[in-house]
Amino acid sequence: MVVNVMEQIMADLLDTHLKSLQMNCTCEKCQSDVLALALNRTTPRYVTERAGTTYVKAAFIDKQEATSLIIILAECAKLVSDNPLCEKSRQNEMPFM
């Protein structure tokens, strides 16, 4: 089994900070879009054993490392919030007359 530990780290950060990100829409699609964008901006950290996840996560206990990831998450949340692709946001758009 090969796992990118950054997926779990970023998903946990998104869950923790979702309310403080003040997104216009927090539906599952928008959250997935934020997570995908954030993961594309981070370096993947692959492990082959569960024990390896602990070592990778331990590196992000450092405040500077964690802050860097939160900044990436906030930037991606802003992008998605300003340009949502979900159905809910499309329903709220004004039709052309």
C-alpha positions in Angstrom: 0.0 0.0 0.0 1.3 3.4 -0.9 -0.3 6.5 0.7 0.3 10.2 0.3 0.2 11.3 4.0 -0.3 14.9 2.8 -3.9 14.0 1.8 -4.7 13.1 5.4 -2.8 16.1 6.8 -4.5 18.6 4.5 -8.0 17.0 5.0 -7.6 17.3 8.8 -6.5 20.9 8.5 -9.5 21.7 6.3 -11.9 20.1 8.8 -10.2 22.0 11.6 -10.2 25.4 9.9 -13.3 25.2 7.7 -15.3 27.8 9.6 -12.5 30.3 9.9 -11.8 30.1 6.1 -15.2 31.9 5.7 -16.0 30.3 2.4 -19.2 31.3 0.6 -20.1 27.6 0.1 -18.8 24.7 2.1 -20.6 21.9 0.3 -18.7 18.6 -0.4 -17.8 19.7 -3.9 -16.3 23.0 -2.8 -14.3 21.3 0.0 -13.0 18.7 -2.4 -11.9 21.5 -4.8 -10.1 23.2 -2.0 -8.4 20.0 -1.0 -7.4 19.2 -4.6 -5.9 22.7 -5.2 -4.0 22.6 -1.9 -2.6 19.1 -2.6 -1.4 20.3 -5.9 0.6 23.1 -4.2 2.2 20.8 -1.6 5.0 18.2 -1.9 3.6 14.7 -1.7 4.9 12.6 1.2 4.5 8.9 0.4 4.8 6.1 2.8 4.3 2.3 2.4 3.5 1.5 6.0 1.2 3.0 8.6 4.1 3.6 10.9 5.6 6.0 8.4 2.6 8.3 8.7 3.5 9.1 12.2 7.0 10.4 11.2 5.6 12.6 8.4 2.8 14.0 10.6 5.4 14.7 13.3 7.2 17.1 11.0 4.1 19.2 10.8 3.9 19.7 14.5 6.5 22.4 13.9 4.5 25.7 13.9 6.3 27.1 10.8 5.5 24.0 8.8 1.8 23.9 10.0 1.4 27.6 9.3 2.7 27.2 5.7 0.1 24.5 5.1 -2.7 26.7 6.6 -1.7 29.6 4.3 -1.9 27.3 1.3 -5.3 26.1 2.4 -6.5 29.6 2.9 -5.4 30.7 -0.5 -7.1 27.7 -2.1 -10.3 28.3 -0.1 -10.4 31.9 -1.4 -10.0 30.8 -5.0 -12.8 28.2 -4.7 -15.0 30.6 -2.7 -14.6 33.3 -5.4 -15.2 30.8 -8.2 -17.3 27.9 -7.0 -18.1 25.1 -9.4 -20.8 23.4 -7.4 -24.4 23.0 -8.4 -25.6 25.0 -5.3 -23.7 28.1 -6.5 -25.0 27.7 -10.0 -28.6 27.7 -8.7 -27.9 31.0 -7.0 -26.8 32.8 -10.2 -29.1 35.2 -11.8 -30.4 34.0 -15.2 -29.7 36.2 -18.2 -32.7 38.2 -19.4 
